[in-house]
Amino acid sequence: MCSFNFSVDSMHPSISGHFPGNPIVPGAVIIENVIQAFSKLHDVQQVSSLSTVKFTKPVLVNQKIAVHFKKISTDLIAFECTFRDEILAFGRLRVK
């Protein structure tokens, strides 16, 4: 369907408290990036809910994450967040 890349730098407000000395990007920030990008790429569709989300490995500060979308049905979109061909998170978005 389509893809995009994102990264979260160390100045993001959530990073300082999300494990000092070993910062990782919070899941909510990852999902926020996924939803915002999907909404921009498909302005006729709006994300109504997340039906599934799984985080398999931590996303680190400044990592360039690739997000790939795949249409499952008219109202269900699968996504995968990868870094160097490793899946870090995946899930499904309900759209309307």
N, C-alpha and C positions, 0 to 999 in steps of 0.2 A: 504494500500500500504506500508507505512513505516512512522516512526516518528523519531524525535530527540529532544534533549533539548539544550537550550542555556541560558545564562544570560549575562548581561552587567554590569561590575563593575563601581564603581564611578570614576575610573581613565580614562575611555574612554574620548577622547578629546571633544566629543559633550555634555557631561553631565554638565560641569561647566556653560555653558551658556543656558542650556535648563531647565530651571526655577530655578535660584539660591534660595536656601532655601527650595525648594520643587522639587527636580530633578525627571524628568521622561525621559524615553528612547525615543528619536525621532523616528517617523515612518520610516524614511529612514534607520535608523540603524536596526530596526526590519526587514524590507524587505531585507536589505543586508544580514542579518543572514539567512533568509529563502532561498534566492536564492543561497547563497554559500553552504548551507547544501544540498539543492536539487541537485546542480551540482556535489557535492562530492558523494552523494549517487547514482546518476544516470549519470556517466561520459559519457554515450553515448548520452545523451540528454542535450541540452543547452536551458536555458530560453531565449526566444526572446522578451517577453513583459509581462506586467501585464494587464489582461483584467478587473479585479475587485479587489479593496482593500477597506476594511472597518475597522476602528479602533473603537472598542466599549467601551473600558476602557483603562486607562493609564497602561503602563508597567513601573514598578518601577525598580530602580537600584538594582542589586543583586537578583531579582526575577528569579526563575528557571522556564522558559517558555517551555512548551511542544509544539512541532509543529507536526501536523499530516497531511499527504498527502493522497489524494484519487484521483485515475485516473478517469476522467470524459469521456475522449475520447483519441485518440492517440496523440493529440496535446494540450490537456487541462487538467491541474492538479489543483484540489482544495486544499487549505490548511487552517488550523485553528491553531491559537496560543492560548493556554489555560494556566491558572494557577488555580490549585485546582478546576478543572472542570468548570471554568468560561471562556467563550470565550472573549479574549481581542482583537483579530484581526482575520480577515478571508479574503480570496480572491481566485483568480484563476491566475495561471501562464500559459502562452502559451509557448510551448516547440517545438523544432525542432530537 
